[in-house]
Structure formats: C-alpha cells, structure tokens
C-alpha cells in the first residue's frame, strides 16, 4: 500500500501539499514543530494513491513517498 512520510522538523507549514493532494488526506497539525511551524500531517493513510504530487510540490523536501516497500526520494542531498 502506498503512503507518505512527512518530516515535521523540515516542514515549514506552507500548506502547498494540503492544496495539491487529490485525495485531500493531508492536513495541518495543531502541534508546533521545533522550528515553530504548524506542520503537515497525513490522515486516512489508506486512501493515499502514491501519486507523489505532495513530494513534488514540497519546497522543503519534507515528504517521502513510499510505494510497495520502495522509498522514492525526489531530491537526495
């Protein structure tokens, strides 16, 4: 089953991934990260399509996409 992993300490809370997700399963947390931002979080992971749009639009590269046990890193620093 595909899914995503969001690094809350790299997320700056821009909400681009929230608006880009075709399934609407990413929302903003009510908690604050160590950087002082509300971060993106995944809810209803079973509905994730693995389309990778969230990872593509994330300016902070805070999202990893997992599909069938494979991790897709769009930019590897």
Backbone as XML, in Angstrom:
<?xml version="1.0"?>
<chain id="A" units="angstrom">
  <residue number="1" name="UNK">
    <atom name="N" x="0.843" y="-1.173" z="0.000"/>
    <atom name="CA" x="0.000" y="0.000" z="0.000"/>
    <atom name="C" x="0.891" y="1.240" z="0.000"/>
  </residue>
  <residue number="2" name="UNK">
    <atom name="N" x="0.654" y="2.183" z="-0.894"/>
    <atom name="CA" x="1.459" y="3.402" z="-0.924"/>
    <atom name="C" x="1.145" y="4.300" z="0.270"/>
  </residue>
  <residue number="3" name="UNK">
    <atom name="N" x="2.048" y="5.188" z="0.553"/>
    <atom name="CA" x="1.859" y="6.129" z="1.642"/>
    <atom name="C" x="2.935" y="7.198" z="1.611"/>
  </residue>
  <residue number="4" name="UNK">
    <atom name="N" x="2.844" y="8.137" z="2.525"/>
    <atom name="CA" x="3.849" y="9.191" z="2.592"/>
    <atom name="C" x="4.360" y="9.313" z="4.020"/>
  </residue>
  <residue number="5" name="UNK">
    <atom name="N" x="5.562" y="9.837" z="4.132"/>
    <atom name="CA" x="6.174" y="10.127" z="5.415"/>
    <atom name="C" x="6.546" y="11.608" z="5.404"/>
  </residue>
  <residue number="6" name="UNK">
    <atom name="N" x="6.076" y="12.358" z="6.381"/>
    <atom name="CA" x="6.341" y="13.788" z="6.446"/>
    <atom name="C" x="7.287" y="14.054" z="7.609"/>
  </residue>
  <residue number="7" name="UNK">
    <atom name="N" x="8.417" y="14.699" z="7.320"/>
    <atom name="CA" x="9.377" y="15.069" z="8.367"/>
    <atom name="C" x="8.910" y="16.386" z="8.963"/>
  </residue>
  <residue number="8" name="UNK">
    <atom name="N" x="8.313" y="16.324" z="10.147"/>
    <atom name="CA" x="7.719" y="17.521" z="10.742"/>
    <atom name="C" x="8.760" y="18.579" z="11.100"/>
  </residue>
  <residue number="9" name="UNK">
    <atom name="N" x="10.015" y="18.183" z="11.258"/>
    <atom name="CA" x="11.047" y="19.165" z="11.600"/>
    <atom name="C" x="11.607" y="19.889" z="10.377"/>
  </residue>
  <residue number="10" name="UNK">
    <atom name="N" x="11.286" y="19.418" z="9.177"/>
    <atom name="CA" x="11.681" y="20.122" z="7.960"/>
    <atom name="C" x="10.524" y="20.902" z="7.342"/>
  </residue>
  <residue number="11" name="UNK">
    <atom name="N" x="9.309" y="20.558" z="7.713"/>
    <atom name="CA" x="8.119" y="21.204" z="7.161"/>
    <atom name="C" x="7.981" y="22.610" z="7.739"/>
  </residue>
  <residue number="12" name="UNK">
    <atom name="N" x="7.770" y="23.595" z="6.861"/>
    <atom name="CA" x="7.596" y="24.972" z="7.334"/>
    <atom name="C" x="6.131" y="25.401" z="7.339"/>
  </residue>
  <residue number="13" name="UNK">
    <atom name="N" x="5.227" y="24.487" z="7.049"/>
    <atom name="CA" x="3.808" y="24.771" z="7.145"/>
    <atom name="C" x="3.252" y="25.637" z="6.040"/>
  </residue>
  <residue number="14" name="UNK">
    <atom name="N" x="3.776" y="25.521" z="4.835"/>
    <atom name="CA" x="3.329" y="26.364" z="3.720"/>
    <atom name="C" x="1.962" y="25.936" z="3.167"/>
  </residue>
  <residue number="15" name="UNK">
    <atom name="N" x="1.534" y="24.716" z="3.470"/>
    <atom name="CA" x="0.245" y="24.152" z="3.072"/>
    <atom name="C" x="0.110" y="23.877" z="1.571"/>
  </residue>
  <residue number="16" name="UNK">
    <atom name="N" x="1.186" y="23.911" z="0.825"/>
    <atom name="CA" x="1.118" y="23.617" z="-0.608"/>
    <atom name="C" x="0.698" y="22.160" z="-0.826"/>
  </residue>
  <residue number="17" name="UNK">
    <atom name="N" x="1.232" y="21.252" z="-0.030"/>
    <atom name="CA" x="0.879" y="19.840" z="-0.170"/>
    <atom name="C" x="-0.583" y="19.589" z="0.176"/>
  </residue>
  <residue number="18" name="UNK">
    <atom name="N" x="-1.108" y="20.334" z="1.126"/>
    <atom name="CA" x="-2.519" y="20.185" z="1.515"/>
    <atom name="C" x="-3.421" y="20.507" z="0.329"/>
  </residue>
  <residue number="19" name="UNK">
    <atom name="N" x="-3.110" y="21.599" z="-0.362"/>
    <atom name="CA" x="-3.916" y="22.003" z="-1.522"/>
    <atom name="C" x="-3.677" y="21.110" z="-2.734"/>
  </residue>
  <residue number="20" name="UNK">
    <atom name="N" x="-2.480" y="20.509" z="-2.839"/>
    <atom name="CA" x="-2.134" y="19.707" z="-4.013"/>
    <atom name="C" x="-2.649" y="18.268" z="-3.953"/>
  </residue>
  <residue number="21" name="UNK">
    <atom name="N" x="-2.901" y="17.756" z="-2.775"/>
    <atom name="CA" x="-3.302" y="16.351" z="-2.635"/>
    <atom name="C" x="-4.675" y="16.100" z="-3.264"/>
  </residue>
  <residue number="22" name="UNK">
    <atom name="N" x="-4.747" y="15.232" z="-4.278"/>
    <atom name="CA" x="-6.036" y="14.972" z="-4.932"/>
    <atom name="C" x="-7.026" y="14.237" z="-4.029"/>
  </residue>
  <residue number="23" name="UNK">
    <atom name="N" x="-6.542" y="13.523" z="-3.031"/>
    <atom name="CA" x="-7.406" y="12.788" z="-2.118"/>
    <atom name="C" x="-7.811" y="13.621" z="-0.903"/>
  </residue>
  <residue number="24" name="UNK">
    <atom name="N" x="-7.133" y="14.735" z="-0.662"/>
    <atom name="CA" x="-7.445" y="15.572" z="0.487"/>
    <atom name="C" x="-7.138" y="14.910" z="1.819"/>
  </residue>
  <residue number="25" name="UNK">
    <atom name="N" x="-6.054" y="14.138" z="1.872"/>
    <atom name="CA" x="-5.730" y="13.403" z="3.097"/>
    <atom name="C" x="-4.559" y="14.007" z="3.863"/>
  </residue>
  <residue number="26" name="UNK">
    <atom name="N" x="-4.098" y="15.165" z="3.469"/>
    <atom name="CA" x="-3.047" y="15.874" z="4.195"/>
    <atom name="C" x="-3.679" y="17.103" z="4.824"/>
  </residue>
  <residue number="27" name="UNK">
    <atom name="N" x="-3.376" y="17.311" z="6.098"/>
    <atom name="CA" x="-3.903" y="18.476" z="6.802"/>
    <atom name="C" x="-2.792" y="19.067" z="7.667"/>
  </residue>
  <residue number="28" name="UNK">
    <atom name="N" x="-3.076" y="20.205" z="8.243"/>
    <atom name="CA" x="-2.092" y="20.850" z="9.112"/>
    <atom name="C" x="-2.321" y="20.398" z="10.547"/>
  </residue>
  <residue number="29" name="UNK">
    <atom name="N" x="-1.229" y="20.145" z="11.245"/>
    <atom name="CA" x="-1.280" y="19.716" z="12.631"/>
    <atom name="C" x="-1.648" y="20.875" z="13.540"/>
  </residue>
  <residue number="30" name="UNK">
    <atom name="N" x="-2.181" y="20.552" z="14.685"/>
    <atom name="CA" x="-2.447" y="21.569" z="15.694"/>
    <atom name="C" x="-1.237" y="21.744" z="16.614"/>
  </residue>
  <residue number="31" name="UNK">
    <atom name="N" x="-0.229" y="20.888" z="16.440"/>
    <atom name="CA" x="1.005" y="20.972" z="17.215"/>
    <atom name="C" x="2.021" y="21.816" z="16.456"/>
  </residue>
  <residue number="32" name="UNK">
    <atom name="N" x="3.028" y="22.286" z="17.165"/>
    <atom name="CA" x="4.067" y="23.122" z="16.568"/>
    <atom name="C" x="5.377" y="22.337" z="16.569"/>
  </residue>
  <residue number="33" name="UNK">
    <atom name="N" x="6.120" y="22.425" z="15.460"/>
    <atom name="CA" x="7.404" y="21.729" z="15.332"/>
    <atom name="C" x="8.489" y="22.482" z="16.093"/>
  </residue>
  <residue number="34" name="UNK">
    <atom name="N" x="9.685" y="21.907" z="16.111"/>
    <atom name="CA" x="10.815" y="22.555" z="16.785"/>
    <atom name="C" x="11.217" y="23.858" z="16.100"/>
  </residue>
  <residue number="35" name="UNK">
    <atom name="N" x="10.850" y="24.008" z="14.825"/>
    <atom name="CA" x="11.145" y="25.246" z="14.099"/>
    <atom name="C" x="10.078" y="26.316" z="14.330"/>
  </residue>
  <residue number="36" name="UNK">
    <atom name="N" x="8.998" y="25.955" z="15.028"/>
    <atom name="CA" x="7.964" y="26.920" z="15.350"/>
    <atom name="C" x="6.835" y="27.017" z="14.341"/>
  </residue>
  <residue number="37" name="UNK">
    <atom name="N" x="6.659" y="25.979" z="13.522"/>
    <atom name="CA" x="5.612" y="25.979" z="12.495"/>
    <atom name="C" x="4.583" y="24.890" z="12.770"/>
  </residue>
  <residue number="38" name="UNK">
    <atom name="N" x="3.354" y="25.108" z="12.331"/>
    <atom name="CA" x="2.381" y="24.036" z="12.260"/>
    <atom name="C" x="2.778" y="23.200" z="11.050"/>
  </residue>
  <residue number="39" name="UNK">
    <atom name="N" x="2.915" y="21.923" z="11.196"/>
    <atom name="CA" x="3.422" y="21.065" z="10.127"/>
    <atom name="C" x="2.301" y="20.241" z="9.494"/>
  </residue>
  <residue number="40" name="UNK">
    <atom name="N" x="2.559" y="19.750" z="8.294"/>
    <atom name="CA" x="1.596" y="18.904" z="7.583"/>
    <atom name="C" x="1.594" y="17.516" z="8.205"/>
  </residue>
  <residue number="41" name="UNK">
    <atom name="N" x="0.437" y="16.884" z="8.177"/>
    <atom name="CA" x="0.323" y="15.516" z="8.676"/>
    <atom name="C" x="-0.640" y="14.742" z="7.794"/>
  </residue>
  <residue number="42" name="UNK">
    <atom name="N" x="-0.472" y="13.447" z="7.784"/>
    <atom name="CA" x="-1.317" y="12.566" z="6.977"/>
    <atom name="C" x="-2.435" y="12.010" z="7.840"/>
  </residue>
  <residue number="43" name="UNK">
    <atom name="N" x="-3.647" y="12.091" z="7.349"/>
    <atom name="CA" x="-4.766" y="11.406" z="7.984"/>
    <atom name="C" x="-5.413" y="10.534" z="6.918"/>
  </residue>
  <residue number="44" name="UNK">
    <atom name="N" x="-5.999" y="9.451" z="7.314"/>
    <atom name="CA" x="-6.566" y="8.446" z="6.409"/>
    <atom name="C" x="-5.517" y="7.916" z="5.419"/>
  </residue>
  <residue number="45" name="UNK">
    <atom name="N" x="-4.433" y="7.330" z="5.920"/>
    <atom name="CA" x="-3.367" y="6.837" z="5.035"/>
    <atom name="C" x="-3.816" y="5.758" z="4.060"/>
  </residue>
  <residue number="46" name="UNK">
    <atom name="N" x="-4.886" y="5.060" z="4.362"/>
    <atom name="CA" x="-5.361" y="4.007" z="3.458"/>
    <atom name="C" x="-5.893" y="4.574" z="2.136"/>
  </residue>
  <residue number="47" name="UNK">
    <atom name="N" x="-6.195" y="5.866" z="2.101"/>
    <atom name="CA" x="-6.698" y="6.487" z="0.875"/>
    <atom name="C" x="-5.588" y="7.051" z="-0.009"/>
  </residue>
  <residue number="48" name="UNK">
    <atom name="N" x="-4.331" y="6.966" z="0.420"/>
    <atom name="CA" x="-3.216" y="7.509" z="-0.359"/>
    <atom name="C" x="-3.048" y="6.730" z="-1.663"/>
  </residue>
  <residue number="49" name="UNK">
    <atom name="N" x="-2.948" y="7.460" z="-2.772"/>
    <atom name="CA" x="-2.784" y="6.850" z="-4.089"/>
    <atom name="C" x="-1.322" y="6.613" z="-4.450"/>
  </residue>
  <residue number="50" name="UNK">
    <atom name="N" x="-0.411" y="7.266" z="-3.750"/>
    <atom name="CA" x="1.003" y="7.179" z="-4.093"/>
    <atom name="C" x="1.346" y="7.991" z="-5.325"/>
  </residue>
  <residue number="51" name="UNK">
    <atom name="N" x="0.586" y="9.052" z="-5.589"/>
    <atom name="CA" x="0.770" y="9.839" z="-6.817"/>
    <atom name="C" x="2.019" y="10.727" z="-6.794"/>
  </residue>
  <residue number="52" name="UNK">
    <atom name="N" x="2.571" y="10.978" z="-5.613"/>
    <atom name="CA" x="3.806" y="11.751" z="-5.420"/>
    <atom name="C" x="3.657" y="13.258" z="-5.651"/>
  </residue>
  <residue number="53" name="UNK">
    <atom name="N" x="2.453" y="13.747" z="-5.848"/>
    <atom name="CA" x="2.262" y="15.177" z="-6.076"/>
    <atom name="C" x="2.710" y="15.975" z="-4.855"/>
  </residue>
  <residue number="54" name="UNK">
    <atom name="N" x="2.397" y="15.484" z="-3.666"/>
    <atom name="CA" x="2.784" y="16.195" z="-2.447"/>
    <atom name="C" x="4.298" y="16.360" z="-2.358"/>
  </residue>
  <residue number="55" name="UNK">
    <atom name="N" x="5.050" y="15.306" z="-2.674"/>
    <atom name="CA" x="6.507" y="15.366" z="-2.614"/>
    <atom name="C" x="7.078" y="16.279" z="-3.701"/>
  </residue>
  <residue number="56" name="UNK">
    <atom name="N" x="6.432" y="16.306" z="-4.852"/>
    <atom name="CA" x="6.905" y="17.146" z="-5.955"/>
    <atom name="C" x="6.745" y="18.621" z="-5.625"/>
  </residue>
  <residue number="57" name="UNK">
    <atom name="N" x="5.626" y="18.994" z="-5.014"/>
    <atom name="CA" x="5.372" y="20.412" z="-4.747"/>
    <atom name="C" x="6.003" y="20.913" z="-3.452"/>
  </residue>
  <residue number="58" name="UNK">
    <atom name="N" x="6.490" y="20.048" z="-2.590"/>
    <atom name="CA" x="7.052" y="20.456" z="-1.302"/>
    <atom name="C" x="8.376" y="21.203" z="-1.503"/>
  </residue>
  <residue number="59" name="UNK">
    <atom name="N" x="8.421" y="22.501" z="-1.161"/>
    <atom name="CA" x="9.653" y="23.265" z="-1.358"/>
    <atom name="C" x="10.755" y="22.912" z="-0.362"/>
  </residue>
  <residue number="60" name="UNK">
    <atom name="N" x="10.410" y="22.236" z="0.729"/>
    <atom name="CA" x="11.391" y="21.892" z="1.756"/>
    <atom name="C" x="11.853" y="20.443" z="1.699"/>
  </residue>
  <residue number="61" name="UNK">
    <atom name="N" x="11.372" y="19.689" z="0.732"/>
    <atom name="CA" x="11.699" y="18.268" z="0.571"/>
    <atom name="C" x="11.473" y="17.538" z="1.899"/>
  </residue>
  <residue number="62" name="UNK">
    <atom name="N" x="10.316" y="17.796" z="2.509"/>
    <atom name="CA" x="9.977" y="17.212" z="3.796"/>
    <atom name="C" x="9.104" y="15.971" z="3.655"/>
  </residue>
  <residue number="63" name="UNK">
    <atom name="N" x="8.789" y="15.572" z="2.426"/>
    <atom name="CA" x="7.867" y="14.459" z="2.208"/>
    <atom name="C" x="8.551" y="13.352" z="1.411"/>
  </residue>
  <residue number="64" name="UNK">
    <atom name="N" x="8.454" y="12.131" z="1.935"/>
    <atom name="CA" x="8.931" y="10.942" z="1.233"/>
    <atom name="C" x="7.714" y="10.121" z="0.832"/>
  </residue>
  <residue number="65" name="UNK">
    <atom name="N" x="7.761" y="9.558" z="-0.353"/>
    <atom name="CA" x="6.666" y="8.717" z="-0.833"/>
    <atom name="C" x="7.119" y="7.271" z="-0.786"/>
  </residue>
  <residue number="66" name="UNK">
    <atom name="N" x="6.281" y="6.429" z="-0.192"/>
    <atom name="CA" x="6.571" y="5.005" z="-0.098"/>
    <atom name="C" x="5.552" y="4.259" z="-0.937"/>
  </residue>
  <residue number="67" name="UNK">
    <atom name="N" x="6.029" y="3.424" z="-1.836"/>
    <atom name="CA" x="5.128" y="2.641" z="-2.670"/>
    <atom name="C" x="5.643" y="1.208" z="-2.750"/>
  </residue>
  <residue number="68" name="UNK">
    <atom name="N" x="4.864" y="0.286" z="-2.210"/>
    <atom name="CA" x="5.184" y="-1.140" z="-2.244"/>
    <atom name="C" x="6.565" y="-1.435" z="-1.667"/>
  </residue>
  <residue number="69" name="UNK">
    <atom name="N" x="6.895" y="-0.784" z="-0.543"/>
    <atom name="CA" x="8.153" y="-1.042" z="0.122"/>
    <atom name="C" x="9.331" y="-0.264" z="-0.419"/>
  </residue>
  <residue number="70" name="UNK">
    <atom name="N" x="9.129" y="0.512" z="-1.473"/>
    <atom name="CA" x="10.200" y="1.313" z="-2.049"/>
    <atom name="C" x="10.037" y="2.763" z="-1.605"/>
  </residue>
  <residue number="71" name="UNK">
    <atom name="N" x="11.124" y="3.395" z="-1.214"/>
    <atom name="CA" x="11.090" y="4.801" z="-0.836"/>
    <atom name="C" x="11.562" y="5.616" z="-2.027"/>
  </residue>
  <residue number="72" name="UNK">
    <atom name="N" x="10.758" y="6.589" z="-2.447"/>
    <atom name="CA" x="11.119" y="7.462" z="-3.548"/>
    <atom name="C" x="11.527" y="8.814" z="-2.992"/>
  </residue>
  <residue number="73" name="UNK">
    <atom name="N" x="12.797" y="9.159" z="-3.102"/>
    <atom name="CA" x="13.303" y="10.468" z="-2.720"/>
    <atom name="C" x="13.486" y="11.258" z="-3.997"/>
  </residue>
  <residue number="74" name="UNK">
    <atom name="N" x="12.759" y="12.351" z="-4.142"/>
    <atom name="CA" x="12.852" y="13.107" z="-5.369"/>
    <atom name="C" x="14.154" y="13.879" z="-5.470"/>
  </residue>
  <residue number="75" name="UNK">
    <atom name="N" x="14.653" y="14.354" z="-4.326"/>
    <atom name="CA" x="15.929" y="15.054" z="-4.302"/>
    <atom name="C" x="16.741" y="14.445" z="-3.162"/>
  </residue>
  <residue number="76" name="UNK">
    <atom name="N" x="17.904" y="13.939" z="-3.451"/>
    <atom name="CA" x="18.723" y="13.310" z="-2.427"/>
    <atom name="C" x="19.937" y="14.188" z="-2.193"/>
  </residue>
  <residue number="77" name="UNK">
    <atom name="N" x="19.963" y="14.822" z="-1.042"/>
    <atom name="CA" x="21.095" y="15.719" z="-0.702"/>
    <atom name="C" x="22.190" y="14.957" z="-0.020"/>
  </residue>
</chain>
